[in-house]
Amino acid sequence: MIDMKQIFLITDIPGYSPQISRLLSMMNYARFTTIEEVKDLTVQELDFLMDSKSNSIGALLLHFAAVEYAYQVGTFEKRGLNEEETAIWGPALSLGEEGRNKIKGNELSYYTDQLQTVRQRTYELFKTVTDEWLYTEEEFWAQQQANYYFMWFHVFEDEINHRGQIRMIRKRMDI
């Protein structure tokens, strides 16, 4: 879905309404730069921990997919993760000790496949709504009102934030 000829354009995407197109354009650029940052990493590098409290690059990549999946469920299905989904995505959502213990030993393709599978579902879901849907308001983080536009902005803002961590981890690797 990422059109490399338009990676630097925030523009209309055929099949999507104007605001959703722009949101997807920004999400596509964020994902493109993430993939570029990790494209040559080995399993050892993906699993590298700077210290006993840090996250690995692999865990952060899976976190991106988990966050996006959770927002799909929350905004399109209007529910939280069920028990089965929590078993799959929970370690990547919470990261920390559980993530350090469970997210390791995977090739880069495992993470990029997860990212692509979740993103493909996002593309499909966004085809089912209009720009007006983005302005739907709900309680967010149990304290504030937010609209779906902000929530989906947060999906790629979180990725951009953690990509900064990935860059820092890469600079600290002694492997």
C-alpha positions in Angstrom: 0.0 0.0 0.0 2.9 2.4 0.5 3.4 4.1 -2.8 7.1 5.0 -2.9 6.5 7.6 -5.6 4.4 9.5 -3.1 6.1 8.8 0.2 6.9 12.5 0.7 3.4 13.6 -0.2 0.6 14.0 2.3 -2.2 13.6 -0.3 -5.2 11.7 -1.5 -5.0 8.0 -1.8 -7.5 6.3 -4.1 -10.3 4.5 -2.3 -10.1 6.6 0.8 -11.7 9.9 1.9 -9.5 13.0 2.0 -8.7 13.2 5.7 -8.2 9.4 6.0 -5.9 9.6 3.0 -3.8 12.2 4.7 -3.7 10.2 8.0 -2.6 7.1 6.0 0.0 9.2 4.2 1.5 10.1 7.5 1.3 6.6 8.8 3.0 5.3 5.7 5.9 7.7 6.0 6.4 6.8 9.7 6.4 3.1 8.8 8.7 3.6 5.8 11.3 5.4 8.1 10.9 2.7 10.7 11.6 -0.1 8.2 14.6 1.8 6.8 16.0 2.1 10.4 15.9 -1.7 11.0 16.3 -3.2 7.6 19.7 -4.8 8.2 19.4 -6.0 11.8 20.3 -9.5 12.9 18.4 -11.5 15.5 21.1 -10.7 18.0 20.8 -7.0 17.3 16.9 -7.1 17.4 17.2 -8.8 20.9 19.9 -6.5 22.3 19.1 -4.9 25.6 21.0 -1.9 26.9 20.3 -2.8 30.5 17.9 -4.8 32.6 15.1 -2.3 32.2 15.3 -1.5 28.5 13.3 -2.8 25.6 14.8 -4.5 22.6 14.3 -3.3 19.1 12.3 -6.4 18.3 10.0 -5.7 21.2 9.5 -2.1 20.0 8.7 -3.3 16.5 6.1 -5.7 17.8 4.8 -2.9 20.1 4.0 -0.9 17.0 1.9 -3.7 15.6 0.2 -4.3 18.9 -0.7 -0.7 19.4 -2.2 -0.5 15.9 -4.1 -3.7 16.5 -5.5 -2.4 19.8 -6.7 0.8 18.2 -8.3 -1.2 15.4 -10.3 -3.1 18.0 -11.0 -0.1 20.1 -12.2 2.3 17.4 -13.7 0.0 14.8 -15.1 -2.8 17.1 -15.6 -0.5 20.1 -14.2 -3.0 22.6 -11.0 -3.9 24.4 -8.8 -6.9 23.6 -10.3 -10.2 24.5 -8.4 -12.9 26.4 -7.0 -14.5 23.3 -5.8 -11.2 21.8 -4.3 -10.2 25.1 -2.3 -13.4 25.2 -1.0 -12.6 21.7 -0.4 -8.8 22.0 -0.1 -8.2 25.8 3.6 -8.6 26.1 4.2 -6.2 23.2 1.7 -3.7 24.5 3.1 -3.6 28.0 6.7 -4.2 27.1 8.8 -4.2 30.3 9.8 -7.5 31.9 7.1 -9.5 30.1 8.2 -8.2 26.8 11.9 -8.8 27.6 11.1 -12.4 28.5 8.7 -13.3 25.7 9.8 -11.2 22.7 13.1 -12.5 21.4 14.8 -14.9 19.1 12.9 -13.7 16.0 14.2 -12.8 12.6 13.4 -9.3 11.2 10.9 -10.8 8.8 8.8 -12.0 11.8 8.4 -8.4 12.9 7.9 -6.9 9.5 5.3 -9.5 8.6 3.4 -8.7 11.8 3.6 -5.0 11.0 2.4 -5.5 7.4 -0.4 -7.9 8.4 -1.8 -5.4 11.0 -1.3 -2.4 8.6 -3.2 -4.3 5.8 -6.1 -4.7 8.2 -5.9 -1.0 8.9 -6.1 -0.2 5.2 -9.2 -2.4 4.9 -10.9 -0.9 7.9 -10.3 2.6 6.8 -12.0 1.9 3.5 -15.2 1.3 5.5 -15.5 4.8 7.0 -15.6 8.4 6.0 -13.9 11.5 7.3 -16.8 12.2 9.6 -15.9 9.0 11.5 -12.6 10.5 12.5 -14.4 13.1 14.6 -16.2 10.5 16.7 -15.5 11.3 20.4 -15.0 8.8 23.2 -13.3 8.7 26.6 -9.6 8.2 26.2 -7.2 6.9 28.8 -10.1 7.0 31.3 -9.8 10.7 31.8 -10.2 12.8 28.6 -12.4 13.0 25.6 -10.6 12.3 22.3 -11.7 11.7 18.8 -10.7 8.9 16.5 -8.5 11.3 14.5 -6.4 11.9 17.6 -6.4 8.2 18.5 -5.0 7.3 15.1 -2.6 10.1 15.2 -1.4 8.6 18.5 -0.7 5.3 16.7 2.0 6.7 14.5 3.1 9.3 17.0 3.9 6.4 19.3 5.8 4.7 16.6 7.8 7.8 15.9 8.6 8.3 19.6 9.8 4.7 20.0 11.7 4.9 16.7 13.9 7.4 18.5 14.6 4.7 21.1 15.5 2.3 18.3 18.0 4.8 17.0 19.5 5.3 20.4 19.7 1.5 21.0 21.5 1.1 17.7 24.1 3.6 18.7 24.7 1.8 22.0 25.1 -1.7 20.5 28.3 -3.4 21.3 27.8 -6.5 19.3 
